């Protein structure tokens, strides 16, 4: 993506990519054809009043069509916000049930990036007392299939994956381990937050829908200050609850499309 | 009909230790794995739709 373009251009492009569908384009083209057909008889009209009426009608038609398409896109955006909010509520509830007020655990849900189907991006993130409903804007962690722990959960879905990490004396040692040992791309490693330097274990789980498509990847990062192992029952409850929510929203999205 | 009604009224003591098999907590069965980079990790098959781990 060209970096010299203004940020508003990138945001607009992303908004269009995420909230507009091909059917919207087909709708717009069909309506355009209708206007062309109507205006083809423009010069046949003898009275100026009839011409004005036709032209005004065509302008209003374009206006209302554009308005309708934007409203549909906004509705999709509202639905997206509802999905993020629901997942965060679920994280909040399950965190309280599973870990009480114990800090030092972070929950992140990754999904396939709508702009790049070969990468996972963070969708929402939750920590005790903090939440990020639009995690993709604060975290630049993007993983390919099989890359790192999150990418591995994409490669091996329907498996609870557990990974222990060594103590890192500083950020340099952390980046060296992630780049050289885990083979994560250097630009991705550089983009990882300071929180990850102190993470000592990671649980990952890739959710599949009934067709075998990826719904998302849950990552539970546990810092060194606490026990690195989580109880099985806690994890399972969290995974089962989140899976149901993800599939329900994915089903609704498919119906809309 | 009256015999059936009598059967329905009969009380059954299931005992204190009775639990449904589906409610028994199944532990995750982690298996040690090593990836192509030599990194050790653990994987436990688990389907989010079912409380039981897959066979």
Interface residues (C-beta under 8 A of the other chain):
Chain A: X149 X152 X156 X158 X159 X160 X161 X162 X163 X164 X181 X182 X183 X205 X207 X232 X233 X235 X236 X239 X240 X242 X243 X244
Chain B: X25 X27 X28 X30 X35 X37 X38 X39 X40 X41 X42 X43 X44 X45 X46 X47 X48 X49 X51 X54
